[in-house]
Amino acid sequence: MHAGIIQNGRLNAFIFLLVFSVAILWFIRRVTSGEKLYVRPLPGLNAIDEAVGRATEMGRVVLFIPGTGDLDNIQTIAGLSILGRVAHLTARYQTPLRVPVLYPMPMAAAQETVRQAYLDEGQSDRVHPETVQYIAGDSFSYSARIGGMMVREKPAAAIYMGQFAAESLLMAEMGQVAGAIQIAGTAEPEQMPFFIAACDYTLLGEELYAADAYLSGRPSLLGSLRGQDIVKLLIVIVVIAGALSVSLGIGHDFWENILSAK
Amino acid sequence: MIVGFFLRGKQVEAVYNEGLLWQSIITGFSLVMGVVSIVRVHWRKLTARNDGAWYSAVLLLCFVVMAGFGVLQGTGRGTRYDAIFNSIQAPMMSTMFSMLAFFIASAAYRAFRARTVPSLILLVTAVIVMLGRIPMGQFISDDLPTWVNWIMTVPNVAVQRGILIGAALGGASMSLRIFVGIERTYLGQ
């Protein structure tokens, strides 16, 4: 598809982005105006309170790992959003928190998130340099350090939220050995099976991005979940219609023109 | 970045490329923050003589040695930095990667228990795929590799695509919330 100011082959993606944005913003407006919304329970997020409580009772640390992506990765931002909620809990219950980070920019964001959470709970003096630490910028060195922390500090709760690669199973298995309750969330399809096998609770794909909306309960965030679901429904309809019509030998060129993009 | 992805024009492309360049520069300078964090944390542990203080001593020593060689002699092929990296760092990374094989086995042993119907399906499918991937599988049945190929290319790909669509929509939704300022928790607000 071709238009004057839009790049070749990207007009359909642009139109989809417009429809998607309008749907999200429309439903945000509807839910903030008072419409009630049902959100199905996510056991992994409900378990965060339980995990922090366990760490408090055992007098051990909560280890939070916001993924191995940089700050330009949306999964890292999702992880940092959840870190804010976890930091509020650890500040309230005075549970030690450790947040090892792979890149410097997420480190700065995590420090600010944790500092603000502790300030909100009136515990700003409990934030130490060890709370958020930069570990070397290599994923295997990072997972080796995490392994050392697991063995030496024996965290009671390990929460993994963000983008992960091969090191996911290394960390999760070492957490199993340390006896931590483990909650993981990632949108990487290749890593989900490892987290499902090794962790007690797992958030899959979009559940990671919905976590902040779920935990905060803010209508503006919940409305975006509804908009997302409506767009997903439209995609399902298009997929079914396209699969049926192409299987019947009708409209192959039409679907190719509509759906292909550069 | 989004405008540069969709719109034509030399000016748009120039701004897009400039943005990428600025991103690289900022990322480079942000490494300084990381270095300061590492040195501060481990120096504190070393001077306080906490448990494991000697690990911090080793780390700081290695940091000084590698940084010193890198700054004084460069990091190209044949330098001491390159030699230390290839003889110490690279084998250690390979060692960590190789542990995955053992961890996969232990995770599979724990996870593949036929407690419920879905876990039974998972166990049977995993056994079929594992047997079909090794030469011995063909001795069991000539059709095994075909079944494995079907499992990996039809239901597996279908489910992965479904997860990817959901995750992509979730990521786009979160990005939009950040753009309009609704999502600010990652800033500490």
Interface residues (C-beta under 8 A of the other chain):
Chain A: G4 I5 I6 Q7 R10 A13 F14 L17 F20 S21 I24 L25 I28 D70 D72 I74 Q75 I77 A78 L80 S81 G84 R85 Y103 P104 M105 M107 A108 A109 E112 T113 V114 R115 Q116 A117 P129 E130 Q133 Y134 I135 A136 G137 D138 F140 S141 S143 A144 G148 R152 A166 E167 L169 L170 A172 E173 Q176 A187 P189 M192 F194 I196 A197 A198 L204 G205 E206 E207 L208 Y209 A210 D212 S216 S220 L221 S224 L225 G227 Q228 V231 K232 I235
Chain B: F5 F6 L7 R8 G9 Q23 T27 S30 L31 V32 M33 G34 S37 I38 R40 V41 R44 D51 G52 Y55 M92 M93 M96 F97 M99 L100 F103 I104 S106 A107 A108 R110 A111 Q160 I163 L164 I165 G166 A167 L169 G170 G171 A172 S173 M174 S175 L176 R177 I178 V180 I182 E183 T185 Y186 L187 G188 Q189
